[in-house]
Amino acid sequence: MILRPIHGPLENKRAFSVATKTHSGAERIMKRHQDATNDVTNSRIDGLVEYFPFLRAVSNDGLALIGKSLETVQASGKQTLIHRGDTVGGVYLVEEGALRVYSISPRGKESTLYWIEPGQSCILAMNCVFSNILYPAWVENDRPRSRISVIRGDVFRKLHESERGIQQFTVDVLSSRIFDLMSTIEEISTLPVGQRLANLLLKKSKPPGHLAMSHDQMASHLGTAREVVTRNLKQLEKLGAIRVERGYTTLISTKILEQYINDELPD
């Protein structure tokens, strides 16, 4: 028996042409998808560079690796993002809003350790990534809305081995946050609540000197009772340093606040 092809030469040529065109079409679709993915990744990286200039010193291969691992977290309201004892997934880069890192005493009192604002990262999370330990505090959203980009932990560790930009960024975060933590610990151990409150007003007020924070929120930051905050605010108002209004506090004299913190007010 002679086996004959199903298609003659012309039909085979046409079939091959159709298959080739179909394959080429699929390749074009895949390429367009890949190009679109690359465009989105490049756009995300470009947006990050505005807040995190260290990325300009990272190689193209390094940026590509970051882009593939990058995740975005959106937070709103008083949302708790990390609990003490959680496993940290990566290095957090705040692009919008702010995060509050705090501890809770055995009596249930909260005390703010530091804030993470746009262009900043978290020293505790970074330490967890490198040391493979659980997160030692709590993190909550501290603005109506926040956006955080997360570089996966294994990717960050790998890039840290060879990328000078990543290495320098790590050193900068560690050094600046250690200073913040030491300042907070010193305040808690040496300053009375009134002076710590005055320092909070100076640090967190926004131009032209307004702090939109309730007495309860101030108490949570300082690890004290609302009544204690209210009493100390009245004292600062009596000194002419601030004006207390419903929902916010207005700074009248930063000089008086600074003198109050440093025990330099005239008798």
Backbone as a ProteinNet text record, in pm:
[ID]
protein_1_A
[PRIMARY]
MILRPIHGPLENKRAFSVATKTHSGAERIMKRHQDATNDVTNSRIDGLVEYFPFLRAVSNDGLALIGKSLETVQASGKQTLIHRGDTVGGVYLVEEGALRVYSISPRGKESTLYWIEPGQSCILAMNCVFSNILYPAWVENDRPRSRISVIRGDVFRKLHESERGIQQFTVDVLSSRIFDLMSTIEEISTLPVGQRLANLLLKKSKPPGHLAMSHDQMASHLGTAREVVTRNLKQLEKLGAIRVERGYTTLISTKILEQYINDELPD
[TERTIARY]
85.6	0	89.2	51.9	126.9	56.9	131.8	74.5	87.3	-21.2	-21	-48.9	10.9	-16	-161.8	-213.8	-352.7	-366.9	-265.1	-268.8	-166.4	-199.1	-101.7	-0.5	99	202.6	146.7	47.1	-9.2	-82	-161.3	-235.8	-140.8	-33	64.5	127.8	157.9	218.7	123.7	-6	-105.8	-123.4	-127.5	-143.7	-26.6	95.5	213.9	208.2	161	150	52.5	-63.9	-164.3	-108.2	-38.9	18.4	122.9	205	308.5	247	142.4	75.4	13	-50.6	-112.8	-7.6	107	215.6	271.1	287.5	338	240.6	110.3	10.5	16.3	34.1	45.2	168.3	277.7	401.2	383.3	310.9	288	204.1	101.6	17.1	98.7	183	266.6	364.9	419.4	515.7	447.1	324.6	251.3	221.1	184.3	157.3	282.6	397	522.6	561.8	543.4	574.9	487.1	359.1	267.1	307.9	346.7	392.6	517.3	611.1	733.4	703.8	606.7	570	515.4	429.3	372.7	483	574.2	685.3	774.1	808.7	893.3	824.7	692.9	617.6	620	605.4	609.5	747	853.1	988.7	1012.2	967.8	983.1	913.1	794.6	722.3	795.2	859.6	933.9	1057.9	1123	1247.3	1225.1	1104.9	1073.5	1089.5	1051.3	1059.7	1186.2	1243.5	1359.3	1470.9	1546.3	1650.9	1759.8	1774.1	1877.9	1859.4	1737.3	1710.6	1784.4	1822.1	1897.3	2035.3	2085	2217.5	2210.9	2091.1	2074.2	2083.1	2148.8	2166.1	2032	2030.3	1907.9	1859.7	1954.6	1916.4	1856	1914	1860.9	1721.6	1700.4	1568.1	1465	1508.1	1417	1375.3	1470.1	1440.4	1346.4	1369.7	1280.1	1140	1134	1004.8	922.4	988.4	917.1	863.4	932.5	892.3	806.4	795.4	731.2	581.7	537	395	351.5	225.6	172.4	63.6	73	-27	-97	-228.9	-309.6	-372.5	-362.7	-420.2	-507.4	-611.6	-700.8	-749.8	-786.9	-835.3	-729.1	-772	-679.5	-657.2	-613.5	-593.4	-460.6	-464.6	-342.2	-282.6	-160.9	-96.3	-6.6	56.1	144.6	118	109.3	98.9	232	255.8	375.5	374.1	488.3	498	469.8	432.5	408.9	540.8	533.5	647	647.6	763.6	774.9	805.4	726.6	742.7	850.1	891.9	990.7	1023.5	1085.5	1124.8	1016.2	965.5	852.6	899.7	848	880	750.6	739.9	616.8	621.2	521.3	511.4	411.1	308.2	200.7	144.4	105.2	47.3	154.5	128.9	225.9	183.9	282.6	258.7	311.6	244.1	285.6	331.9	454.3	508.9	501.9	440.5	419.9	432	452.2	456.1	335.7	305.7	197.1	253.1	232.7	285	202.8	255.2	176.4	41.5	29.5	-97.8	-189.4	-143.6	-227	-213.2	-113.8	-93.2	-5.3	-52.1	27.3	130.2	243	345.5	414	411.7	468.4	620.8	676	821.6	872.4	806.2	839.1	733.8	735.7	648.8	731.3	668	731.2	652.7	717	650.1	703.9	644.1	689.1	840.3	903.1	1047.5	1123.6	1050.7	1115.7	1080.8	1161.1	1137.9	1142.2	1122	1109.8	1231.8	1303.7	1423.5	1391.3	1277.2	1243.4	1212.4	1140.2	1110.2	1238.7	1327.7	1454	1538.3	1538.2	1611.6	1554.1	1421.3	1357	1395.5	1405.2	1440.6	1580.5	1674.7	1812.5	1837.1	1762.5	1788.6	1690.2	1588.3	1487.7	1421.5	1378.5	1307.9	1168	1083.2	946.4	940.4	839.1	828.1	799.1	872.3	862.4	764.6	685.1	595.9	468.6	393.1	270.8	285.9	219.7	220.9	78	38.4	-94.7	-86.1	-185.5	-194.4	-226.4	-160.5	-177.2	-227.9	-279.8	-337	-467.2	-551	-672.9	-643.5	-529.9	-494.1	-342.8	-287.9	-144.1	-117.5	-5	38.1	181.2	202.6	333.1	375.9	498.3	554.9	642.8	636.4	711.3	805.8	935.7	1035.1	1052	1027.4	1031.9	1165.6	1161.9	1280.3	1396.5	1370.6	1479.7	1543	1461.9	1514.2	1602.2	1556.6	1634.2	1767.9	1767.4	1892.6	1989.5	1935.5	2020.1	2083	2003.1	2054.6	2153.9	2134.9	2224.4	2368	2381.3	2514.9	2600.2	2537.1	2615.3	2581	2465.2	2421.3	2459.3	2546.5	2592.1	2476.8	2382.8	2268.1	2185.3	2162.3	2087.2	2164.2	2293.6	2377.7	2373.8	2386.8	2386.6	2250	2143.6	2008.6	1988.3	2036.5	2023.3	2094.3	2217.2	2293.5	2220.5	2166.3	2095.8	1972.7	1895.4	1775.6	1812.5	1911.9	1952.5	2002	2085.6	2143.8	2038.4	1949.3	1848.3	1745.5	1702.8	1600.9	1655.7	1781	1841.5	1841.7	1871.3	1867.9	1727.1	1625.6	1486.3	1448.9	1486.2	1453	1521.9	1650	1724.3	1663.9	1621.8	1559.4	1428.5	1349.3	1222.3	1244.8	1340.5	1369.7	1418.1	1501.6	1551.9	1438	1346.7	1232	1147.9	1117.5	1031.6	1095.5	1227.6	1295.2	1333.9	1343.1	1394.9	1298.3	1205.9	1119.7	981	923	783.7	689.5	565.2	468.2	451.8	450	429.7	534.6	660.3	768.1	765	728.4	713.7	598.9	492.5	378.5	420.6	495.6	543.7	631.4	713.5	799.2	716	610	519.1	453.6	409.9	347	443.5	569.1	668.7	698	707.8	746	635.5	510.8	402.6	313.8	332	248.5	286	186.2	205.6	184.6	256.6	236.8	89.3	37.5	107.2	104.2	137.3	141.8	19.6	-47.3	-166.4	-133.3	-191.6	-180.6	-321.2	-364.4	-498.3	-491.9	-493.5	-481.5	-565.3	-648.5	-734	-652.3	-710.9	-643.7	-620.9	-715.5	-699.9	-580.5	-566.4	-454.2	-321	-315.4	-192.7	-158.4	-261.2	-239.7	-184.6	-236.8	-187.2	-41.3	-5.2	133.2	228.5	183.6	270.7	262.5	165.9	151.6	98.9	3.6	-52	-203.8	-267.5	-413	-456.8	-578.8	-633	-638.6	-674.5	-687.2	-552.6	-445.3	-311.4	-275.3	-308.7	-282.8	-361.8	-489.7	-575.2	-521.1	-479.2	-425.5	-298.8	-210.5	-85.1	-106.9	-205.8	-238.1	-289.1	-371.4	-421.6	-306.8	-207.4	-92.7	-12.2	8.2	80.8	2.5	-130	-214.4	-204.3	-200.2	-188.2	-54.8	49	181.1	187.7	85.9	84.1	154.5	181.5	253.2	160	35.9	-57.9	-199.1	-287.2	-430	-502.5	-578.4	-649.6	-787.4	-816.3	-946.1	-1003.1	-1127.4	-1193.1	-1131.8	-1071.1	-1017.4	-873.5	-820.2	-679.4	-621.3	-489.4	-416	-332.5	-332.1	-255.5	-135.2	-18.1	103	109.6	123	133.8	279.5	357.5	498.2	583.4	658.4	751.1	864	897.3	1004.1	967.3	841.7	797.4	798.1	754.3	755.5	897.1	990.8	1129.8	1187	1154.7	1200.5	1139.3	1014	945.2	1011.4	1044.5	1109.9	1245.3	1318.2	1454.4	1461.5	1344.8	1339.4	1405	1378.2	1441.2	1341.5	1219.4	1120	1156.6	1141.3	1170.9	1072.3	1118.5	1031.8	927.7
-118	0	123	217.1	341.1	446.2	499.8	605.5	737.6	807	934.5	1045.9	1160	1271.9	1314.2	1360.8	1408	1528.1	1616.4	1735.4	1719.4	1777.4	1782.9	1891.5	1911.1	2012.2	2150.8	2191.1	2324.1	2338.6	2231	2236	2239.4	2158.4	2156.5	2293.7	2360.7	2492.3	2590.8	2582.5	2672.3	2645	2515.9	2478.9	2531.9	2517.6	2565.8	2717.6	2786	2931.3	2975.6	2906.1	2940.5	2917.7	2801.7	2770.1	2873.4	2914	3012.7	3146.3	3186	3312.4	3307	3190.5	3176.6	3186	3117.4	3119.7	3261.5	3330.1	3466.7	3558.3	3535.7	3615.7	3596.3	3470.8	3441.2	3506.4	3500.6	3563.8	3714.8	3775.5	3919.7	3954.9	3870.7	3894.9	3883	3778.2	3758.8	3874.1	3921.1	4031.6	4159	4184.5	4302.8	4294.8	4172.7	4154.5	4180.7	4126.6	4147.3	4293.9	4359.8	4503.3	4584	4547.3	4616.9	4594.9	4470.1	4439.2	4519.1	4524.7	4602	4749.7	4800.4	4942.2	4972.1	4881.9	4899.7	4893.8	4795.5	4781.6	4904.6	4950.5	5069.8	5192	5201.2	5312.9	5309	5188.7	5174.7	5213.1	5168.1	5200.8	5351	5411.1	5556.3	5632.4	5584.8	5648.5	5635.1	5521	5498.8	5586.4	5607.3	5685.5	5826	5879.6	6014	6021.4	5914.5	5912.5	5844.2	5755.2	5677.5	5689.5	5798.6	5825.8	5719.5	5636.7	5533.6	5437.5	5428.1	5337.6	5380.4	5508.6	5554.8	5489.9	5444.4	5381.4	5230.2	5176.6	5032.7	4999.8	4889.6	4850	4816.5	4812.9	4778.7	4638.4	4544.8	4408.5	4407.6	4487.7	4497.5	4557.4	4661.4	4724.1	4627.3	4548.2	4449.6	4346.8	4305.6	4208.3	4268.7	4395	4463.3	4473.6	4512.3	4528.7	4401.3	4286	4158.6	4119.1	4161.3	4118.9	4222.5	4341.3	4453.1	4430	4452.7	4446.1	4579.8	4615.5	4741.3	4712.6	4779	4765.3	4900	4898.2	5017.9	5006.4	5110.9	5109.7	5231.7	5217.1	5329.8	5321.3	5436.5	5439.8	5393.4	5354.3	5305.5	5154.5	5117	4976.1	4926.1	4815.6	4755.3	4665.9	4695.4	4623.7	4510.4	4530.1	4427.3	4416.5	4293.8	4267.4	4214.4	4236.1	4179.6	4027.2	3972.2	3828.5	3786.5	3882.9	3850.8	3827.3	3747.5	3730.3	3844.5	3904.4	4017.8	3967.1	4014.7	3965.9	4035.8	4154.5	4227.1	4361.7	4446.2	4581.2	4677.5	4757.8	4846	4985.9	5036.1	5169.5	5250.9	5350.2	5430.4	5539	5538.4	5637.5	5748	5712.3	5808.9	5779.9	5885.6	5867.1	5853.5	5771.9	5748.4	5625.9	5558.7	5444.9	5476.9	5427.2	5446.5	5312.8	5309.5	5189.9	5211.9	5118.9	5140.7	5010.7	5029.1	4915.6	4924.2	4814.8	4810.8	4757.3	4832.9	4794.5	4680.1	4612.9	4507	4555.5	4685.8	4742.4	4782.3	4760	4789.8	4929	5006.3	5142.1	5140.5	5210.7	5222.4	5334.2	5316.8	5421.4	5418.7	5532.5	5540	5531.4	5444.5	5433.9	5530.7	5531.1	5626	5618.1	5716.5	5717.9	5688.5	5626.6	5604.9	5687.6	5787.7	5880.8	5862.8	5930.6	5912.5	5931.5	5836.1	5839.4	5766.4	5703.4	5633.7	5485.8	5410.5	5267.3	5231.7	5104.5	5059.6	4979	5026.7	4959.7	4822.1	4811.5	4684.2	4577.7	4617.7	4523.7	4482	4577.8	4547.6	4451.5	4473.6	4384.6	4243.3	4232.7	4101.4	4029.9	4106.6	4048.6	3987.5	4057.8	4009.6	3906.5	3916.4	3828.7	3712.8	3712.1	3605.5	3592.1	3706.7	3707.5	3764.5	3747.9	3797.8	3945.9	4014	4158.2	4184.7	4279.5	4298.4	4405.9	4463.1	4573.2	4565.8	4674	4683.8	4799.6	4787.8	4895.2	4921.6	5049.2	5084.4	5200.9	5210.5	5324.7	5449.4	5561.6	5683.4	5801.5	5773.6	5876.3	5822.5	5909.5	5858.5	5751	5767.9	5666.7	5662.1	5542.1	5524.7	5422.1	5441.3	5344.8	5302.1	5171.8	5117.6	5015.8	5028.4	4928	4834.2	4705.4	4604.5	4531.5	4539.2	4460.2	4329.2	4217.6	4088.1	4065.8	4003.8	3989.4	3919.9	3806.9	3732.4	3813.8	3893.1	3978.1	4088.4	4151	4258.9	4205.8	4088.3	4029.8	3998.8	3946.3	3913.6	4039.6	4144.8	4269	4337	4317.8	4379.6	4327.1	4207.5	4148	4221.1	4281.1	4337.9	4481.9	4531.8	4664.7	4770.6	4863.1	4966.3	5056	5083.5	5167.7	5106.1	4974.9	4903.7	4903.8	4882.1	4880.6	5016	5123.9	5257.5	5291.6	5253.1	5276.2	5204.5	5081.6	5004.5	5073.8	5121.4	5192.4	5319.7	5393.4	5518.7	5493.5	5389.3	5357.9	5318.5	5231.6	5185.3	5300.1	5385.8	5494.3	5596.2	5634.8	5735.8	5682.1	5558.4	5502.5	5469.9	5429.3	5405.1	5535	5646.7	5777.1	5807.7	5781.7	5805.9	5721.6	5593.5	5504.1	5545.7	5582.3	5624.9	5753	5844.9	5969.3	5940.5	5846.7	5810.8	5747.2	5653.7	5587.2	5688.5	5783.4	5886.1	5974.4	6011.6	6093.9	6022.8	5894.7	5819.6	5807	5787.7	5761.5	5888.6	6002.6	6122.1	6240.3	6249.8	6368.5	6339.7	6434.9	6421	6432.2	6392.3	6388	6524.5	6632.5	6766.7	6802.5	6771.5	6803.1	6711.1	6586.4	6494.8	6538	6588.4	6639.6	6760.7	6851.3	6969.3	6926.8	6825.6	6774.8	6713.1	6641.6	6582.8	6692.1	6800.1	6910.8	6972.9	6986.8	7044.3	6950.9	6822.8	6725.9	6701.9	6696.1	6649.5	6759.3	6883.2	6990.7	7019.9	7055.3	7088.3	7238.1	7297.5	7440.3	7469.5	7579.7	7686.6	7665.2	7545.8	7520.4	7451.9	7369	7296.9	7149.8	7092.1	6949.1	6892.1	6818.2	6759.1	6623.6	6627	6505	6521.7	6424.1	6432	6407.9	6440.9	6417.8	6267.7	6185.8	6040.1	5991.4	6044.5	6004.7	6046.9	6168.8	6213.8	6123.4	6085.8	5997.9	5862.4	5810.3	5682.8	5692.8	5802	5820.9	5827	5890.9	5914.5	5805	5714.3	5607.4	5655.2	5748.2	5803.5	5813.5	5876	5888.3	6017.5	6016.7	6134.8	6254.1	6228.2	6336.4	6405.9	6328	6384	6475.4	6431.6	6513.7	6643.3	6633.9	6753	6853	6804	6892.6	6963.7	6891.4	6951.2	7046.6	7017.1	7109.3	7243.1	7235.9	7358.4	7440.7	7371.9	7442.8	7511.7	7441.2	7501	7617.2	7605.6	7713.7	7835.5	7811.9	7920.3	7993.7	7920.3	7980.4	8060.8	8045.9	8117.5	8044.8	7915	7837.8	7783.4	7751.3	7687.9	7743.5	7709	7734.3	7603.8	7557.1	7429.9	7455.6	7388.9	7401.8	7263.5	7256.6	7127.6	7052.2	6938.4	6854.3	6882.3	6995.2	7022.4	7124.6	7135.3	7228.8	7319.8	7447.1	7544.6	7592	7588.2	7636.7	7789.2	7855.4	8001	8044	7971.9	8008.1	7881.7	7852.7	7738.1	7768	7896.1	7934.5	7896	7923.8	7889.2	7737.9	7664.1	7517.2	7464.3	7518.8	7475.4	7508.8	7628.4	7666.9	7575.8	7538.8	7451	7313.1	7261	7129.8	7131.8	7241.7	7251.7	7314	7331.7	7393.8	7532	7609.9	7741.5	7856.1	7826.5	7933.6	8023.9	8156.7	8247.7	8228.2	8246.4	8230.7	8342.7
0	0	0	-85.9	-94.4	-9.2	86	170	98.5	84.9	18.1	120.9	101.8	192.1	182	293.5	294.9	203.1	205.3	121.1	12	-104.5	-210.7	-182	-268.4	-245.8	-221.9	-300.5	-286.1	-152.3	-119.8	5.9	125	116.1	226.1	245.7	132.4	138.9	203.7	164.7	222.5	371.9	409.7	550.1	633.1	575.8	645.9	661.4	555.8	559.2	666.8	675.8	777	916.4	935.2	1066	1104.9	1005.7	1033.3	1072.9	999.3	1030.8	1170	1203.1	1335.1	1443.9	1420.5	1518.4	1534.3	1420.2	1425.3	1498.5	1477.2	1546.1	1696.2	1738.6	1881.3	1940	1863.7	1910.9	1927.2	1828.7	1836.5	1959	1986.7	2104	2232.1	2237.5	2355.8	2371.6	2258.5	2264.6	2312.3	2259.6	2303.2	2452.5	2499.9	2642.6	2725.4	2675.1	2747.1	2747.6	2631.7	2624.7	2720.5	2726.7	2817.1	2962.1	2992.4	3128.5	3161.7	3064.8	3087.4	3106.5	3027.7	3041.1	3180.9	3230.9	3364.8	3469.3	3453.6	3548.5	3546.7	3425.1	3413.4	3473.5	3452.7	3509	3661.5	3718.7	3864.6	3918	3851	3894.3	3884.3	3773.2	3755.8	3868	3907	4016.4	4148.5	4170.2	4294.2	4303.2	4188.9	4187.7	4242.7	4220.2	4270.2	4421.5	4490.8	4636.3	4687.6	4606.6	4649.9	4545.4	4552	4451.7	4445.1	4548.3	4546.2	4429.1	4376.7	4264.4	4138	4129.5	4012.6	4005.5	4120.6	4124.2	4105.3	4088.6	4069.3	3920.9	3887.6	3747.5	3683.2	3549.8	3477.8	3513.7	3526.4	3565	3704.6	3793.7	3929.5	3932.1	3851.5	3844.7	3786.5	3687.6	3628.6	3733.5	3816.5	3921.7	4026.1	4060.9	4155.1	4096	3967.3	3902	3902.2	3884	3880.7	4018.2	4122.5	4257.8	4329.5	4271.2	4340	4360.7	4482.9	4515.1	4573.6	4550.4	4602.5	4704	4819.1	4924.7	4942.5	4938.5	4962	5100.9	5180.2	5315.3	5334.7	5415.4	5443.5	5587.5	5642.9	5779.7	5879.1	5996.8	6100.5	6083.9	5966	5933.7	5991.1	6065	6116.3	6007.9	5968.7	5859.1	5907.8	6022.2	6077.9	6227.8	6276.1	6418.9	6471.3	6597.7	6659.3	6643.4	6597.4	6574.7	6432.1	6345.7	6204.1	6131.5	6025.5	5935.9	5834.7	5814	5722.2	5581.8	5483.3	5347.2	5266.6	5309.5	5230.4	5291.4	5209.7	5251	5205.3	5297.2	5269.9	5231.6	5119.7	5071.2	5065.5	5151.1	5157.9	5050.1	4964.4	4856	4888.6	4962	4990.7	5128.9	5201	5333.4	5439.8	5540.2	5647.9	5728.1	5784.3	5872	6010.9	6110.5	6249.8	6305.8	6358	6421.6	6572.2	6644	6787	6867	6997.5	7089.7	7182.3	7250.8	7348.4	7479.1	7586	7716.9	7775.4	7879	7945.3	7996.7	8023	8069	7954	7830.3	7713.7	7658.7	7705.5	7656.9	7531.1	7428.9	7305.7	7319.8	7250.4	7248	7111.7	7042.3	6908	6912	6829.2	6816.2	6709.6	6593.4	6487.2	6378.3	6289.7	6173	6048.2	5948.6	5818.2	5717.2	5661.3	5570.7	5428.3	5328.6	5189.8	5174.7	5105.8	5087.5	5196.6	5290.5	5400.7	5401	5476.6	5491.7	5639.1	5669.9	5808.4	5850.1	5951.8	6000.1	6059.5	6129.2	6191.6	6086.4	5980.6	5872.6	5801	5778.4	5710.9	5795	5925.1	6014.7	6010	6002.6	5992.6	5863.3	5754.5	5624.9	5627.6	5691.3	5694.6	5804.9	5913.9	6029.5	6040.3	5955.2	5956	6093.4	6148.5	6275.7	6255.9	6355.5	6347.3	6385.3	6333.8	6356.5	6504.4	6567.9	6712.9	6759	6668	6705.3	6621.9	6622.9	6542.7	6444.4	6329	6227.8	6183.9	6186.7	6139.2	6042.3	5955.6	5866	5948.1	5916.2	5996.6	5914	5795.7	5709.9	5650.8	5593.7	5530.6	5426.1	5355.4	5255.5	5242.8	5230.4	5212	5101.7	5033.6	4931.4	4962.7	4968.9	5004.5	4898.9	4852.1	4763.3	4845	4812.5	4887.8	4792.3	4823.1	4750.3	4826.2	4760.6	4827.2	4897.9	5013.7	5097	5029.5	4960.8	4897.2	4784.9	4714.4	4607	4665.4	4773.6	4835.3	4886.3	4949.2	5000.4	4886.2	4777.2	4662.4	4603	4586.2	4529.2	4623.9	4752.3	4851.2	4837	4782.9	4768.3	4665.1	4564	4454.1	4417.1	4459.1	4416.2	4520.4	4481.6	4574.6	4620.5	4528.5	4563.4	4675	4666.9	4769.5	4901.5	4893.9	5014.3	5085.6	5008.4	5068.5	5128.6	5057.7	5107.7	5240.6	5251	5375	5489.9	5463.8	5567.2	5610	5512.4	5543.3	5630.1	5595.9	5672.9	5815.4	5827.3	5960.1	6047.1	5990.8	6070.7	6112.7	6020.3	6053.6	6151.5	6134.4	6222.6	6360.8	6367.9	6498.7	6579.7	6511.6	6579.4	6629.3	6544.8	6585.2	6706.8	6702.9	6813.5	6942.4	6931.9	7050.3	7109.1	7020	7066.6	7139.6	7083.4	7146.3	7282.9	7289.6	7416.6	7520.1	7475.6	7566.1	7616.9	7526.6	7566.4	7671.9	7645.4	7736.6	7875.1	7876.1	8003.2	8079.9	8011.8	8079.2	8083.2	7987.1	7980.7	8037.3	8109.1	8152.6	8033	8054.7	7944.3	7878.1	7954.1	7898.4	7795	7824.7	7729.9	7608.4	7630	7516.7	7427	7487.3	7410.7	7327.9	7386.6	7313.8	7195.8	7217.1	7109.2	6997.7	7034.5	6935.4	6851.5	6916.1	6844.3	6742.8	6781.5	6690.3	6573.3	6601.5	6497.7	6395.7	6442.4	6355.7	6299.5	6340.7	6286.6	6142.2	6063.9	5922.6	5902.9	5805.1	5777.1	5753.7	5805.7	5881.3	6031.9	6078.1	6221.6	6277.9	6196	6242.1	6264.6	6368.8	6394	6407.6	6304.3	6305.2	6375.4	6507.8	6586.2	6713.2	6742.6	6861.3	6988.3	7102.2	7229.8	7252.1	7207.5	7219.1	7137.1	7016	6931.3	6992.3	7044.9	7111.6	7228.9	7305	7419.5	7375.7	7264.6	7212.6	7171.3	7104.2	7060.9	7180.4	7288.2	7402.7	7508.4	7491.7	7589	7722.5	7719.9	7843.3	7830.5	7928.4	7928.4	7860.7	7809	7741.6	7837.2	7960.7	8057.8	8081.5	8079.7	8099.2	7982.2	7860	7741.4	7747.9	7779.3	7786.8	7888.4	8003.9	8107.7	8061.9	7994.5	7948.4	7831.4	7746.7	7638	7693.5	7796.8	7859	7917.1	7972.5	8028	7918.1	7805	7692.8	7631.9	7631.2	7579.9	7671.5	7801.1	7897.6	7883.5	7842.3	7820.3	7690.7	7605.2	7477.7	7366.2	7385.8	7283.7	7176.7	7214.3	7121.1	7141.6	7048.2	7063.6	7034.1	7131.6	7118.1	7059.2	6947	6881.4	6857.1	6821.9	6803.4	6684.5	6709.8	6603.1	6567.1	6611.9	6580.2	6677.5	6674.2	6759.6	6670.7	6699.7	6623.1	6704.8	6641.7	6707.5	6695.8	6808.2	6812.7	6821.3	6902.1	6922	6935.2	6829.3	6836.7	6936	6951.5	7044.9	7188	7225.7	7361.5	7380.3	7277.4	7286	7305.4	7227.3	7239.8	7377.5	7427.8	7561.9	7668.1	7647.5	7742.6	7745.7	7627.6	7619	7688.6	7671.5	7725.6	7864	7927.9	8062.8	8064.7	7959.7	7948.5	7958.9	7999.4	8012.7	8129.4	8111.3	8223.2	8337.4	8456.8	8574.8	8581.4
[MASK]
+++++++++++++++++++++++++++++++++++++++++++++++++++++++++++++++++++++++++++++++++++++++++++++++++++++++++++++++++++++++++++++++++++++++++++++++++++++++++++++++++++++++++++++++++++++++++++++++++++++++++++++++++++++++++++++++++++++++++++++++++++++++++++++++++++++++++++

